[in-house]
Amino acid sequence: MMNEEIRTWMNEQFAGDADTIATVWEEYLAVTTEKLAAARGALAAEDFPQLDHLAHTLKGNGLMVGDQVLAEAAIRLRDAAKASDAEAAAVALAAIAACDAGNRS
């Protein structure tokens, strides 16, 4: 479920166009699911460059819809990937997954 902060941001960006907002939101949720699964795989393979790339995408997508909490977790994931820190990456991935779950409840 889109929280109030995201809803406000999206309404400002898309002039309250409910159809556009719904379309963008559904695409955001779908891409987040895809990128989160890929990030888990990259972490399991210890492919830190790929993990960094996926974190960058998650960050950008979060910022695109005003999901600041997920974007901040993705920044932490990028930092962990750049440091090849699997433990910190796992924590950041868990935070992203929690944000994603919250967006869907």
GROMACS elastic network, one bead per residue, 0.5 to 0.9 nm:
[ bonds ]
;  ai    aj funct       b0    kb
    1   101     6  0.88835   500
    1   102     6  0.67109   500
    1   105     6  0.51740   500
    2     5     6  0.82177   500
    2     6     6  0.61810   500
    2     7     6  0.60804   500
    2    25     6  0.82182   500
    2   102     6  0.83484   500
    2   103     6  0.55690   500
    2   104     6  0.76810   500
    2   105     6  0.86741   500
    3     6     6  0.54730   500
    3     7     6  0.60828   500
    3     8     6  0.86647   500
    3    67     6  0.88980   500
    3   102     6  0.86433   500
    3   103     6  0.72865   500
    4     8     6  0.60145   500
    4     9     6  0.85110   500
    5     8     6  0.52563   500
    5     9     6  0.62645   500
    5    10     6  0.86570   500
    5    66     6  0.74819   500
    5    67     6  0.80080   500
    5    68     6  0.89683   500
    6     9     6  0.50557   500
    6    10     6  0.60193   500
    6    11     6  0.84509   500
    6    65     6  0.66677   500
    6    66     6  0.51191   500
    6    67     6  0.58923   500
    6    68     6  0.82990   500
    7    10     6  0.51693   500
    7    11     6  0.60471   500
    7    12     6  0.85968   500
    7    21     6  0.86655   500
    7    65     6  0.87194   500
    7    66     6  0.82432   500
    8    11     6  0.51436   500
    8    12     6  0.62525   500
    8    13     6  0.86804   500
    8    16     6  0.89936   500
    8    66     6  0.86662   500
    9    12     6  0.51809   500
    9    13     6  0.61911   500
    9    14     6  0.86161   500
    9    65     6  0.71913   500
    9    66     6  0.57363   500
    9    67     6  0.88755   500
   10    13     6  0.50233   500
   10    14     6  0.59274   500
   10    15     6  0.80240   500
   10    16     6  0.74926   500
   10    21     6  0.64512   500
   10    25     6  0.89198   500
   10    64     6  0.88936   500
   10    65     6  0.61671   500
   10    66     6  0.68929   500
   11    14     6  0.53180   500
   11    15     6  0.54282   500
   11    17     6  0.71126   500
   11    18     6  0.80533   500
   11    21     6  0.73489   500
   12    15     6  0.53114   500
   12    16     6  0.65922   500
   13    16     6  0.78142   500
   13    21     6  0.89743   500
   13    65     6  0.86381   500
   14    17     6  0.56570   500
   14    18     6  0.82625   500
   14    20     6  0.69963   500
   14    21     6  0.67246   500
   15    18     6  0.87325   500
   16    19     6  0.88583   500
   16    20     6  0.84798   500
   16    21     6  0.75702   500
   17    20     6  0.54912   500
   17    21     6  0.61616   500
   17    22     6  0.86499   500
   18    21     6  0.50430   500
   18    22     6  0.60163   500
   18    23     6  0.85225   500
   19    22     6  0.51578   500
   19    23     6  0.61486   500
   19    24     6  0.86070   500
   20    23     6  0.50656   500
   20    24     6  0.60499   500
   20    25     6  0.84051   500
   21    24     6  0.52049   500
   21    25     6  0.59649   500
   21    26     6  0.85368   500
   22    25     6  0.50953   500
   22    26     6  0.60806   500
   22    27     6  0.85584   500
   23    26     6  0.52965   500
   23    27     6  0.62280   500
   23    28     6  0.85499   500
   24    27     6  0.51868   500
   24    28     6  0.60534   500
   24    29     6  0.87010   500
   24    65     6  0.78410   500
   25    29     6  0.62375   500
   25    30     6  0.86550   500
   25    65     6  0.74313   500
   26    29     6  0.51713   500
   26    30     6  0.62367   500
   26    31     6  0.86623   500
   27    30     6  0.50678   500
   27    31     6  0.60595   500
   27    32     6  0.83852   500
   28    31     6  0.52590   500
   28    32     6  0.59630   500
   28    33     6  0.85674   500
   28    61     6  0.69059   500
   28    62     6  0.79818   500
   28    64     6  0.88994   500
   28    65     6  0.77233   500
   29    32     6  0.51063   500
   29    33     6  0.62259   500
   29    34     6  0.87175   500
   29   100     6  0.75110   500
   29   103     6  0.79113   500
   29   104     6  0.79808   500
   30    33     6  0.52418   500
   30    34     6  0.63654   500
   30    35     6  0.87428   500
   31    35     6  0.59960   500
   31    36     6  0.83136   500
   31    58     6  0.84811   500
   31    61     6  0.84173   500
   32    35     6  0.51601   500
   32    36     6  0.58002   500
   32    37     6  0.84178   500
   32    58     6  0.67099   500
   32    61     6  0.79937   500
   32    62     6  0.87039   500
   32   100     6  0.73220   500
   33    36     6  0.52297   500
   33    37     6  0.62301   500
   33    38     6  0.86594   500
   33    97     6  0.87489   500
   33   100     6  0.77906   500
   34    37     6  0.53583   500
   34    38     6  0.62956   500
   34    39     6  0.86713   500
   35    39     6  0.59661   500
   35    40     6  0.85555   500
   35    54     6  0.62520   500
   35    55     6  0.82108   500
   35    57     6  0.78792   500
   35    58     6  0.69631   500
   36    39     6  0.50008   500
   36    40     6  0.62329   500
   36    41     6  0.86749   500
   36    54     6  0.79898   500
   36    55     6  0.86744   500
   36    58     6  0.80621   500
   36    93     6  0.75900   500
   36    96     6  0.77858   500
   36    97     6  0.72960   500
   37    40     6  0.51696   500
   37    41     6  0.63928   500
   37    42     6  0.87400   500
   38    41     6  0.50359   500
   38    42     6  0.61531   500
   38    43     6  0.86118   500
   38    50     6  0.89246   500
   38    51     6  0.81708   500
   38    54     6  0.75118   500
   39    43     6  0.60775   500
   39    44     6  0.84867   500
   39    50     6  0.77553   500
   39    51     6  0.54990   500
   39    52     6  0.86827   500
   39    54     6  0.61210   500
   39    55     6  0.74655   500
   39    93     6  0.77979   500
   40    43     6  0.51513   500
   40    44     6  0.61568   500
   40    45     6  0.86455   500
   40    51     6  0.82831   500
   40    90     6  0.82998   500
   40    93     6  0.74812   500
   41    44     6  0.50409   500
   41    45     6  0.61979   500
   41    46     6  0.84170   500
   41    47     6  0.84554   500
   41    51     6  0.86630   500
   42    45     6  0.50764   500
   42    46     6  0.58827   500
   42    48     6  0.68567   500
   42    49     6  0.86299   500
   42    50     6  0.62429   500
   42    51     6  0.54922   500
   42    54     6  0.87962   500
   43    47     6  0.60503   500
   43    48     6  0.68158   500
   43    50     6  0.86546   500
   43    51     6  0.64868   500
   43    81     6  0.85687   500
   43    86     6  0.68457   500
   43    89     6  0.74789   500
   43    90     6  0.76670   500
   44    47     6  0.77170   500
   44    86     6  0.87487   500
   45    48     6  0.84187   500
   46    49     6  0.88524   500
   46    50     6  0.89425   500
   46    51     6  0.82712   500
   46    84     6  0.79185   500
   46    86     6  0.73990   500
   47    50     6  0.55343   500
   47    51     6  0.62011   500
   47    52     6  0.87615   500
   47    81     6  0.85315   500
   47    84     6  0.87111   500
   48    52     6  0.60092   500
   48    53     6  0.85459   500
   48    80     6  0.85376   500
   48    82     6  0.68178   500
   48    83     6  0.83918   500
   48    84     6  0.59248   500
   48    85     6  0.85954   500
   48    86     6  0.85458   500
   49    52     6  0.50851   500
   49    53     6  0.63236   500
   49    54     6  0.87468   500
   49    81     6  0.68951   500
   49    82     6  0.73359   500
   49    84     6  0.87669   500
   50    53     6  0.50069   500
   50    54     6  0.61917   500
   50    55     6  0.85121   500
   50    81     6  0.85207   500
   51    54     6  0.51109   500
   51    55     6  0.60319   500
   51    56     6  0.85108   500
   51    77     6  0.79565   500
   51    78     6  0.73823   500
   51    81     6  0.60091   500
   51    82     6  0.87405   500
   51    89     6  0.87662   500
   52    55     6  0.50464   500
   52    56     6  0.61128   500
   52    57     6  0.87052   500
   52    77     6  0.72481   500
   52    79     6  0.79205   500
   52    80     6  0.82446   500
   52    81     6  0.52431   500
   52    82     6  0.65656   500
   53    56     6  0.50933   500
   53    57     6  0.64132   500
   53    58     6  0.87695   500
   53    78     6  0.78968   500
   54    57     6  0.50749   500
   54    58     6  0.61907   500
   54    59     6  0.85676   500
   54    74     6  0.87792   500
   54    78     6  0.84106   500
   55    58     6  0.50027   500
   55    59     6  0.60542   500
   55    60     6  0.85785   500
   55    71     6  0.88622   500
   55    73     6  0.88327   500
   55    74     6  0.51678   500
   55    75     6  0.69711   500
   55    76     6  0.85907   500
   55    77     6  0.59701   500
   55    78     6  0.54175   500
   55    81     6  0.83796   500
   56    59     6  0.51241   500
   56    60     6  0.62419   500
   56    61     6  0.86151   500
   56    71     6  0.89920   500
   56    74     6  0.69626   500
   56    75     6  0.74132   500
   56    77     6  0.86705   500
   56    78     6  0.66452   500
   57    60     6  0.51486   500
   57    61     6  0.60636   500
   57    62     6  0.84721   500
   57    74     6  0.85288   500
   58    61     6  0.51352   500
   58    62     6  0.60261   500
   58    63     6  0.85804   500
   58    70     6  0.78145   500
   58    71     6  0.67739   500
   58    74     6  0.60786   500
   58    75     6  0.88202   500
   58    96     6  0.88713   500
   59    62     6  0.51482   500
   59    63     6  0.62359   500
   59    64     6  0.85894   500
   59    67     6  0.89427   500
   59    68     6  0.86507   500
   59    70     6  0.70552   500
   59    72     6  0.71824   500
   59    73     6  0.79237   500
   59    74     6  0.50890   500
   59    75     6  0.64445   500
   59    78     6  0.88927   500
   60    63     6  0.51418   500
   60    64     6  0.60938   500
   60    65     6  0.89532   500
   60    71     6  0.70787   500
   60    74     6  0.88607   500
   61    65     6  0.66862   500
   61    66     6  0.86608   500
   61    67     6  0.82609   500
   61    71     6  0.77425   500
   62    65     6  0.55771   500
   62    66     6  0.60624   500
   62    68     6  0.63844   500
   62    69     6  0.80679   500
   62    70     6  0.59289   500
   62    72     6  0.87020   500
   62    74     6  0.85376   500
   63    67     6  0.57455   500
   63    68     6  0.61434   500
   63    70     6  0.83864   500
   63    71     6  0.60583   500
   64    67     6  0.76245   500
   65    68     6  0.85192   500
   66    69     6  0.87538   500
   66    71     6  0.85828   500
   67    70     6  0.56463   500
   67    71     6  0.62788   500
   67    72     6  0.87915   500
   67    99     6  0.88126   500
   68    72     6  0.60786   500
   68    73     6  0.86342   500
   69    72     6  0.52457   500
   69    73     6  0.63813   500
   69    74     6  0.86953   500
   69    95     6  0.88848   500
   69    96     6  0.83399   500
   69    99     6  0.71478   500
   70    73     6  0.50665   500
   70    74     6  0.61449   500
   70    75     6  0.86684   500
   70    95     6  0.75785   500
   70    96     6  0.55701   500
   70    97     6  0.86997   500
   70    98     6  0.88028   500
   70    99     6  0.58565   500
   70   100     6  0.77111   500
   71    75     6  0.62635   500
   71    76     6  0.87700   500
   71    96     6  0.83538   500
   72    75     6  0.50135   500
   72    76     6  0.64529   500
   72    77     6  0.86821   500
   72    96     6  0.89357   500
   73    76     6  0.50656   500
   73    77     6  0.62541   500
   73    78     6  0.87352   500
   73    92     6  0.55813   500
   73    93     6  0.75579   500
   73    94     6  0.89311   500
   73    95     6  0.61011   500
   73    96     6  0.58288   500
   73    99     6  0.87897   500
   74    78     6  0.61744   500
   74    79     6  0.86030   500
   74    92     6  0.68847   500
   74    93     6  0.77648   500
   74    95     6  0.86118   500
   74    96     6  0.68448   500
   75    78     6  0.50211   500
   75    79     6  0.62649   500
   75    80     6  0.86362   500
   75    92     6  0.85649   500
   76    79     6  0.50626   500
   76    80     6  0.61962   500
   76    81     6  0.85746   500
   76    88     6  0.79729   500
   76    89     6  0.75597   500
   76    91     6  0.89300   500
   76    92     6  0.59663   500
   76    93     6  0.89496   500
   77    80     6  0.50554   500
   77    81     6  0.60572   500
   77    82     6  0.85624   500
   77    88     6  0.73335   500
   77    89     6  0.51734   500
   77    90     6  0.81231   500
   77    91     6  0.81957   500
   77    92     6  0.51164   500
   77    93     6  0.67092   500
   77    96     6  0.88535   500
   78    81     6  0.50160   500
   78    82     6  0.60765   500
   78    83     6  0.85384   500
   78    89     6  0.79873   500
   78    92     6  0.89248   500
   79    82     6  0.52007   500
   79    83     6  0.62813   500
   79    84     6  0.85973   500
   79    85     6  0.84966   500
   79    88     6  0.86610   500
   79    89     6  0.82137   500
   80    83     6  0.50710   500
   80    84     6  0.59738   500
   80    86     6  0.69908   500
   80    87     6  0.81418   500
   80    88     6  0.55591   500
   80    89     6  0.50882   500
   80    90     6  0.88325   500
   80    92     6  0.81052   500
   81    85     6  0.61454   500
   81    86     6  0.73915   500
   81    88     6  0.84307   500
   81    89     6  0.64090   500
   82    85     6  0.77355   500
   83    86     6  0.86514   500
   84    88     6  0.89198   500
   84    89     6  0.82651   500
   85    88     6  0.55498   500
   85    89     6  0.61275   500
   85    90     6  0.87014   500
   86    90     6  0.60854   500
   86    91     6  0.87053   500
   87    90     6  0.51691   500
   87    91     6  0.64708   500
   87    92     6  0.87895   500
   88    91     6  0.50938   500
   88    92     6  0.62136   500
   88    93     6  0.85642   500
   89    92     6  0.50525   500
   89    93     6  0.60162   500
   89    94     6  0.85178   500
   90    93     6  0.50360   500
   90    94     6  0.61507   500
   90    95     6  0.86754   500
   91    94     6  0.51140   500
   91    95     6  0.63774   500
   91    96     6  0.87978   500
   92    95     6  0.50157   500
   92    96     6  0.62701   500
   92    97     6  0.86055   500
   93    96     6  0.50084   500
   93    97     6  0.60869   500
   93    98     6  0.85417   500
   94    97     6  0.50061   500
   94    98     6  0.61354   500
   94    99     6  0.86600   500
   95    98     6  0.50493   500
   95    99     6  0.62698   500
   95   100     6  0.86022   500
   96    99     6  0.50889   500
   96   100     6  0.61375   500
   96   101     6  0.85706   500
   97   101     6  0.60635   500
   97   102     6  0.85225   500
   98   101     6  0.50334   500
   98   102     6  0.61214   500
   98   103     6  0.85905   500
   99   102     6  0.50320   500
   99   103     6  0.61880   500
   99   104     6  0.87615   500
  100   103     6  0.50548   500
  100   104     6  0.64815   500
  100   105     6  0.89520   500
  101   104     6  0.51709   500
  101   105     6  0.63467   500
  102   105     6  0.52602   500
